Amino acid sequence: MGQSQSVETQHASTEQLSHELALKFAKRCFTPLELYSFQDVFKSLADHQDSISYLKEETIARLLEVPDILGVSSIIFQMVSYLGAFPFGQDAPVVLGFEQMIMVVVIMTERYQRVLKKGNRDRTKLFFRSLAVYDRQHELDADKEILDGAADAKMDAPRSHAAGFAIDEAADDYAEYDDDDDLALAALESLDAIEVFRHGDAPIRQASIPSDNLKKLIMLLLLIAPLGSQESLARHAERLTGDALEGLRSTADYILASFVNVEKFPGVKIHQFNTVIPISLPFLFNGFNALFEHFLFSKNIDFTKRKESNPTPWPPLDPAEDQPLLPQMGEILDLNVLSQLSFFIPGESLFRRLRLLYSGGDAGFSMGSFESRVFNWRAPTILLVSGNRVSDPPSGGQERAFADTLPPKRFPDSSKSSHMVFGVYLAQPWKQTHKECIGDADTLLFQLEPVHEVFHASSVNNDYVSFAKPPISHSGIAFGNPHPKAKATAGLSPHVNLGAVSLRLDSSFEFGVFTHNYTSGGGAFHNSQTRKRDWQDRFEIESLEVWGCGGDTEAEQQRQRWAWEEREAEARRRVNLGTGDVEADRALLEMAGLIGANRSGGSMS
């Protein structure tokens, strides 16, 4: 009897704490107008059973305009049914009443950071648990608990954590993830109720996210990445048809490959999730912010009927959203790749902010064309290069000539895929290098296909970017390689000096090589944290393009520098005799016999 009273007291305590946290979030995370609108949206959409108002899966999917073709609605509902139980994840899945939806919206829009200012405020681990499924034994135990407590339940709710898969991993790999949920602890600490934290969630080592579920979610995240506040997802419907949809699926496959080899393992474990996202996908979930703000804008509110003399209006729609996300499609960069880039480069630097500066297919594959079109851009740039793997040993004469400039190939290929895409983000302006490389700690080397991965700059050395034109030996563009010497030196290797983690394009832009020498411990760029092995990919360049990050101001600065250089070149071409009179200058040149009919063939004496 005493034990029963204790359990009831604990349940009442956690229910009351959830209520207090919801009130705190509502007061400090929403404006009065947003909260009023949120209440109106919930009231207009909610279903009712007995005295309970709640939202169903199809209702949420309809409000958020989640496309049916992605098959992701049930996954989103699984997530929100878990997040609605915050900070008591062991009570999930929950019925999505108004207070539960407050938890969902503040987490999905990151507004919780206005309240939870202490500790780790990252929601990555929370998202993992919301997406995870557990092994069969855990499911049976959980089902037994549900049956035991069914008599006290107010209404039935669908289970969101179905049977999943277990990947054999060493137990030590999970030790650091079995700690308390930092975000939940921070929430309870904000209520001075840390002592009621219960360790009811299943051990996270038993959990994994099914690969197919994660792929569907990634497809949605690619679609919503450029979404603005109040922007309808229906505006991007063209990305869900034909070749665009196939491209969306392929891009999601490349990103999924950064987490797991789907041919070997059926699911993603917590250590993979927590390793990949901070390094290669730090902004993966940013699209949720604008998507779930749809709950905060009611279409039913008519401000003309409000009594307040100065009602607070909705934030105006951004007129920039009427501009295309990308002013023109590149041979490599399209809307799917643009969204992929926004997962590790802030979207405000990308969407409606990119200009094609150089394309090898249009301007010619030469360092001169590259220099004339890129060097005057005074803002960050993104270089993208795609190509197809060359055979080993090389088959053609050009392939052999390129291979002869490289050290013998000691490392295997990175994968079975023949097509690959690499890139570099450079925050500094480009310039020709003679002895030292350019670039800084913000420089990023990355791979987009067939595996998405970002290699951040390290402090081992500063060999970030070199642009070395002939007659420098081993001329070309390199990232992560020591700067080539001005001339070949006797006694030194005639081969290119390849960095531990590096990308090199030859001076004719015909071939490239990406090297990952994991054994060496890294160089100008950090080693991969997921593919802990040596590999090297040699490829024939298919496309090469450079995009400038910036708007009209940066474009005008580039135009002015081009105009200045043209004036300087014209001044050097002119023969300036100091008169400033073109006709007088011409007469003097004719008298000297340099031009015109009086030109002399030289002295006969």
N, C-alpha and C positions, 0 to 999 in steps of 0.2 A: 504494500500500500504506500509506504513511504517512498519507495523507488518510483512508483507511478506519479506521485505528486512532484518528485524532483524532475522527472522527464517533462511533465506538463509545464513546470516553472521555466525550464530551459527553453522549451518551444516558445512559450510566451515571450521570453526574453529576446530570443533571436528575431521573432516577428516584430516586436516593438523596436528593436534596433534597426531592422530593415526599414520600418516606417519612418524612424527619425532620420536615417540617412537619406531616404527619398525626399523628405521635406527639406533637408539641408541642401541637397543637390538642386531641387526645384527653386529654392530661394536664391542661391548664389551662382547657378550655372545658366539661368535663363533670365532674359529681361521680362518685365511684366507682360509685355505684348506677346512675346514668344510663348510664355506659359499659358496665357489666355488662348492663344491659337492652338497650342498643343492640346489643351483640354477640349477645344471644339473639334479638332481632328479626331481625337480618341472617341468622343461622344458620338460623332456622326458615323464612325466605322465599326464600333464595338458590337459584338453579339452579346446576348444575355442568357444566363441560365440561373434560375432562382434569383438570388440577389447579387450575382457576380457578373460584372461586365468584363469582357476580354476580347483580344484580337486573335483571329485565326490565321493560319498560314496563307491562304489565298487572299485574305484581306491585306496583309502586309505586302505580299508580292504585287498586288494591284496598285497600292499606294506608291510603292517604290518603282513601279513600272519595270519589274524584273522580267526580261524576255523569256518566254516559255522555251525557246529553242535551245537555251543554254542548260536547261534542266537543273537549275541551281536553287530554285525556290525552297525546296525541302532542306537544303544545306544551310541557307540563311535562317530558316525557322529553327533549325537545330541550334545555331549559334545564339540567336536571341533568346531562346528558351533557357539556355544556360546562363547567359549574361543577366537575364532578369532576376536570377537568384542572388546576384552579387550583394554582399560579400560572402554569402554562405553557399558556395558552389555545390556542397554535398546535398543541398535541397533541390538541385536541378534534376529534371526539367520542371519549370514552374508554369502555372497559368499566367498569361500575359495580361494582367490587369494594368490599371493606370500607373501605380507606383512601380510595378515591374518594368513598364515601358520607359519610365523616367531613368531607371538604371541603364536600360539598353541604349537610349539616346545619348546620355552623357558619356558613356563609354565609347560608343561608335563615333561620336563627334569630338572626342578627347576633351570635352568640357570639364571632366572630372578633375583635371589638373588645376582648376581654379580653387578646388577644395582640398585635394590631397597633395599638399606641397612637400611632404616629407617622404624620404625613402625612394625606392625605385618605382617610378610612375609609369613604366612601360607596360603596355597592354598585350605584348606578344605572347607571354605565357598564358594569359587569360584566354586569348584567342585560340591557342593550341588546345586547351582543355575544352573549349566550346565546340571545336571541330573533331575532337578525338573520339574514337571508339575503343572498346576494351575487349580483352580476350574473353572466351566463352565462360570460363569459371567465374570471372568477375561479374558477367552479365547475370548468371544464375543466382549469385549471391544478392545482387542488386534487386532482381525480380522478387526474391523471397522477402526482402525488406519492404518492397512496395506492397506485396500481398498482406504482410503483417499489419501494415498501417492503412490498408484500404478503408477500414471502417471509419477512420477519422478524416478521410479525404472529403473535401467539399464537392469535388467533381473530378472526373477522369481527365487525364492529360496524356497525349502520346509520348512515348519514350523517345528521346532524341539520341541516346547512346546505344546503338545496335551492336551486334557482334562484329568484331573486327579481326585484325591479324596481329601476330606478335613476330617481331624480327629478332633473331638471336643476336644479342649484343652483350659485351662484358658488363657486369653489374656496375663496375666503377665508372662507366661512361655516364651513369645517371645520378651519381651521388650528389652532384652540385645542383640538380634539378629537383631533388626530393625535399628541399627546404620549404618553409612556409611561403604561401603566395604573398609576395610583397605588396601587391596592390590591395588585396583584401585586408592585410594587416594594417596598411595605411588608413583604410576606410574606418576600421574599428578603432584605431588610435585617435582618429579625428573625433570619435564619439566617446573617448575615454572608456572604451569597453574592450580593451585588448584581452582581458581575462576570459572572455566567452568564446574566443576563437576555437573552433572545433576542427580536428583533423579528419573530416569525414570523406573528403575526396579520395577516390581510389589512387593508389600510388601511380605516379605519372609514368613510371617505367612500364606499366602494363598497357599504356595507351599508344595509339598510332592514328594518324589521319590517312584514310584510304586514298591511294594515289588518284583514283578517278574523281573522288570528291574534291581533292585539292586542285586538280586540273580545271574542273568546272568553275570553282571559285576564282582561280587565276584568270580565266576567260572573262568573268564578270568584272574583276578588278582592272583588267586591261581596258574594258569598255568604259568604265566609269572614271578612269584616271583623270581625264580632262574636265570632268563635270564641275560646273560652277554652282554657286548658291542659287537655289530656285530653278536651276536649269533642268529641263525635262530630258530624261534618258531617251525618249522617243526621237529626239533630234539626231541621235547617232544610229538610227535604224539601218542606214545604208551599210554599216559595218557588219551586219548580220546576214548578208546575202552573198551568194556566189563566191568569187575568189577572195573577197575580203573576209568572209567567214572561215574559209580554209586557212587563210593567213593567220587569223586569230587563233585557231586551233594549233597551228604549227608553233606560233610564238609561245603559247601556253606550254607546249611540250618542251621547248628549250628551257623555260623557267623551271618547270617541274624537274627537269634533269639535274638542276643544281641541287635539289634536295635528295633525290633518290634515283637509282638505276631501276626503272620499272620492270626491266626484264628479269631482275634478280629478287627484288623485294616489292611486296604489294602495298606498303604503307610508309609514312614518314614518321620518324621518332622525334622525341623532344630535343635530343642533342643536335640532330640535323636541322630542325626548325630554328633553334636558338643560335646555331652557328651561321647559317646562311643568311638569315634576314638582316642582322646588324651590319654585315659586311657587304652583301651584294644586293639586298632588297630593303634598305632602311625605310623607304616610303611606299612599300607595297600596299599598305592598308589605308593610305591617305584618301583614296576615293570614297571610303565609307563616310567621311566627314560631311561632304556635300550631299551624298545620297540620303543619309538619315536626317539631315536638316529639313527634309520634306515634311517631317512631323511637326515642324515649328512654323509652317506657313499655311494658314487655312484660307481656302478660296471662298469660304462662306461669310467672312467678316466684311461688312460694308462700313467703311470709315465715315461715310456721309451721314450715317445715322447715330454716330457716337456723340455723347453730350460734351465731352471734353473740348475745350476751346482750341487746344493745341495737341491733337492726338499724335502719337509717335507713328510715323509711316513706316511701311516695310522698306528695307534697303532697296534702292532702285536696281533694276536689272542692269548688268554691265553691258554697255553697247559693244564692247570688244568681243563679246560672245557671238556676235553676228559675223565676225571675221572668221575665215577658215582656220582650223587648228594648224594647218601647214600650208603656206602659200603655194607650194608646188611639190609634187611627189618626186622623190629622187629614185635612182636605180636601186638603192638600198633602203633609204629611209621612207617609210610609209606610216600610216596612222598607227598600225600595230607596233612597229618598232619605236615610234615616238612615245607611245605609252610605256613600252618596255624601258626606254631610257629614263622616263619619269619615276621609275621605281628606285633609282639611285642618284638621279640629278633632279633638283627641285623643279617641279612642274612650272613654276612662275618664270623660269629661265627658258622654257621649252615651248609650251603651247602658245601659238600665235606670236612667237618671239624668235623663230629661226629663219635664216635666209641662206639660200644655197650660194656659197661663194665659189666653189670649184667642183666640177664634175669631169673626171677623165674622159668620159664618153663624149662630152661636148667640147671641152677646151683642149683635149689632147693629153696623153699620158707622158708628161714631161715635167721636170722640176722647174723649168722656166715658166710654164703656164701656171703651175701651182703657186709660184712666188708672186707673179703679177696679180693674181686674183685673191690671194689670202693674206699677204704680208701687211696690207694697210688696214686690216680689220683690228680695231683697238679694244676688242672685248673678247670674252672666252669663245673658243671654237670646239667643235666636235668633228673629229676625223673618223670616217667609217671606210673599211676596206673589206671586200668580199672576194672569195676565190675558190678554186677547186684544187684538191690535193694532187700533187705531182707524184708520179710513180717512183718507187725506190727499188732498184737503181733507176736514175733518170733515163728516159727513152729518147728524147730529141736532143739536138745539138744545143739549143738555147738552155734547156733544162740542165744539161751537163755543164755548160759554162757557168750557170748560176751555182750549181752544186760544188764546182771547183773552188768557188770563193769562200765556201763554208768549211768548217771543220768536219771530219767524217761523222756521219749520222750514228750516234750511239744510243739514242733514245727511241722508243717505239712511238707510233702515232697515238694521239690522244683518244681517238675513237674510230669506229668503222665508217663514220659519215665522211662523204667526199667533199661536201660543201661546208664552208665556214665563214663566219663574219667576226671581225675584230674591230676595236675602236679605241680612241683616246680622247679624253676631255682635257683641254689645255686652257687654263685660266689666263695665261700671259699671252701677249701678242707674239706671232711668229716672227722669226728673223733668221738670217743665215748665221750658222755657227762656224767658228774657225778652230777654236781650241777647247771651249767649254760648252756644256749643254745648257739649255734653257729649261724652264719648268720650275715648279715648287711643290710643296707638300699637298696642294690641292689637285695635282695632276692625277688622273685616273687612267689606267690601262684596263680594258675590259674585253670580254668575249660575249657575243650575243647568240651565236649559233655554232655548233649544235647544243652547247651547254652554256647557260647564262652564268657568268661569274665576273666579279670585279676585283681587280688587283690594285690595292691602294699604295700610294707612295710610301716608301720607308725612309729611314735616316741612315741606312748603311752607306749609301753614296748618293750623289746628286746627278747621276747620269739619266735624267728623265727624258729629254728630247734633244735630238740633234738633226740639223738640216745642213748636210755637207755636200756641196756641189763639186764637180770635177774642177781642177785636177787632183783634189784630195783623194787619196787612195781609199777604196771601198766607200765611194760616195753613195748617198741615198738618204732616206729618212729613217731614223731609228729611235726606239723608245726602250729605255732600260739598258742600252749598250754603252760601253765606254766610247768617248768621242774618237773617231778615226784619226790617225796621224796624217799630217800634211803630205808626207811622202813615205813610200816604203822604206823601212830601215833594215839594213843588213843584219842578219842574225835573228830577226824576229819572224814569227810565223806569217806566211803570206795570206792566211785566212782571216776572215772577219772575226773580231773578238765579240762573241755573243754573251750578253748578260744572263744572269741566272733566271730572271723572269723578264722576257724581252720580246719585242716585235721589231722586225726590220723589213723595209721595202727597198729594193734596189733602185738605182738612179733612173732607170728607164721605166719604172713602175710596171714591170712585167712579172716579177716574182716577189714573194715574201716568205718570211719564216718566223714562226712563233716558238719560243723555247721556254720550257718550264723545268729548270734544273732544281728539283726539290731537295736533292741531296746536299747541294751547296749552301742551303739555308737562306736563300733569298738575296736580292741585290737592291737596285733602285726601287723595285716594287716587291711587295710582300708575296710570299708563297701562297698557293691555294690552301685553304683550311679544310677542304673537303676531298680534293683529289691529291692525296699525299703520296705522289709518285713522280717520276721523271717522264716527260714526254716532249716531243717536238713535232710540229706540223709545218711542212713545206708546201706552198701552194702557188698556183698561177693566178695572178690578179685578174679578176673579172670586172670589178667596178671599184672606183675610188672617188670619194666625195668629201668635201669639207663644208660644214654648216656653221654660220656665225650666230652666236647667241646675242640677241639685241633687237632693238626696234629702229625707228626712224632716225633717232639721234645718232646711233652708231653708224647707220648707213650714210648719213650726211657727212660724218667725220671721214668715212672712207672715201666718199666722192671728193671731198676737199683735198685730201692727201693725193688722190689720183690727179686732180687738176694741178696741184702744186708741182708734182713730179713731171707732168707734161710740160709745164712752163719752164722748168729747169732744163729739161731735155731740149726743148726748142731753143733756149738761150745758148746751150752748148753747141747746137747745130749751126746757129747763125754765125756769120763772120762779122763781128762787131768792130767797125772801124772808128767808132767814137763819134760819128757825125749825127747819127739818129735819122739821117735822110736816106731813104732807100735808093732813090734815083742817083744821088751823089755817090753812094757806095758802089752802085753798079757801074757808073762812069769810071771810077777809079780802078775797078777790077778789069774793065775793058782796056783801059790805058796800059795796065800791067800785062795785058795779053792773056789773062786767066780765063776770061769768058768772052763770048761774042765773036764777030767776024775778024777782029784785029788780033785774035789769039795767035801768038808766035810759036813756032815749033822749036825755038831755042836758038842760040847763037851759032852763026856759021863761021865765026872767026877762029 
